[in-house]
């Protein structure tokens, strides 16, 4: 990707990001930098994927696995805010 260095210096996180390396929305540089997610006003650390514009997050569903051994996920809807950990103030909206 040619936009990875520019994305790692951005001041706002992307609209959609995934921790799954097989996803087209995966960006290892941004994940290493540290992206926090606030869902319904509460900071969440168990988010597998999020989309700010559509208002949803995916979280792991307990210890359940699919037939390929990947964790099962639940899609939760609500207001989503994303921010970088290295910024002093998270985005207010």
N, C-alpha and C positions, 0 to 999 in steps of 0.2 A: 504494500500500500504506500502510495506516495504522500497521502495526507496524514499519516501517523505522527510525524514530528510536529506538524502544525496543531494536530488535535491534542497532543500532550501538553501544549502550552496554552490551550484555550482557558478562558475564565469561567465558562459554564459547561457543565457536562452535556453529553449528547442527549437527544430526545429519547433514544432507545439504546439499551446496552444489555448484553448477556454475558454470563460467566462461562457458558458452554463454548468450548473452542470450535465446535462444529457449526455454530450459528453464524449467519452472515453479519450479525450485530455484535460480534465479539471483538474487543479491542484490548489486547493484553497490556499495552502501555497505559491506557486509562485505568484499567483495573489495578495495576501496580501503583499508580499515583494515588489511588484511594477515592472511591466514589461512595458517598453516603446517600441513603434513601430515607426520606420521611414519608410515611404512608398514614393518612388520616391523622396527621399531627404527631405521630409517634415514630421515633427513629427505629429502623429495622436493620438488623445485621444478617438476616437469613434470606435475603432476596437473591434469586437466581437470575431473574430478568425483569426489566421494567420498561414502561413506555409512559412518558409524561403526557404527551398530547392525547393519547387514548384513555389515560387514567386507569392503569392496571399494573399489577406486579405478579410475578410467579414465585411461589415459595415451595420448598420441598414438602411432600405429604408424608411426614413421619419417616418410617424406615422402609416404606413400600418401594418396590423396584418393578420396572417393566421386564418383558421377556429378554431384553438385551442387557439387562443389568444396570440400566440408567435409573436414577431416582425419578419417581412419579412427582409431578408438580400440580399445584392448585393455582388457578388464576383468580386473584382477588381484585375487585373493582373499587375505586375510590380516588380521592385526590392524592397525587404523587408529586413530590418535590425531590429533585436530585441536586447534590452539591459535592464539591471536592473537600476532602478532609483537611487539605493544606491551606484552605482559605480561613481567615479568622471568623467570618460571619457566613453562615449558610444562606442560600438564596431565600428571600422571604416570599417570593411568588411572582 
